[in-house]
Amino acid sequence: MRIEPEAAFREALVVAVVALAWMASFKGNAWLFSELEHSGRAHWIFLPAALRLLAILMFGARGALGLVLGSLVTALGTSGGDTLHEIVLAVSSGLLPWAAISAGRALFNLPDNLSGIRAQHIIAMCAMSAGANALGLNAYLWLAGRLANDPKQILTVFVGDLLGAAIVLFVVSTALALLMPSRPAR
């Protein structure tokens, strides 16, 4: 099997752009909503959750890998030198939503080109991704002895992911509606 350099470059570029977008949206969210942070891992509004959905829907495993790399960069140095912990957090940030969204795509029988995707599919996959992230992240933190007996954190991650995705998707859909010419009714 021969890998074409141009194709490999495009694949690497997708991963890098998703990683950079994650880092920028993560830092932007921290700046915008610092007052709504429940803990370092739980925010009542988490805008990057929309990027998880969009990157995975558009780019599949490459999007998930970009999320893992971007999450790793944002997690490095945040846990007192426990690099393995930071790696597990980063991997879970990309793989758990990827698994949930992949399950949603299979459940709704959505093809690779996403033809036939509807608002209810996006809402369901946002909820599935938020649930997988909230439960998976907090299960890991509990198993690692790093969950400070705070069940509210699970709710915070779930609500934050849903609200963040909803806000971003609302802004994007509103902008598209304003920028795109409307089609005549048939």
Secondary structure, DSSP 8 states (H G I E B T S, - for coil): ----HHHHHHHHHHHHHHHHHHHHHHHHHHHHTGGGEEETTEESS-THHHHHHHHHHHHTHHHHHHHHHHHHHHHTTSSTT-HHHHHHHHHHHHHHHHHHHHHHHHHTT--TT-TT--HHHHHHHHHHHHHHHHHHHHHHHHHTT---S-THHHHHHHHHHHHHHHHHHHHHHHHHHHHS------
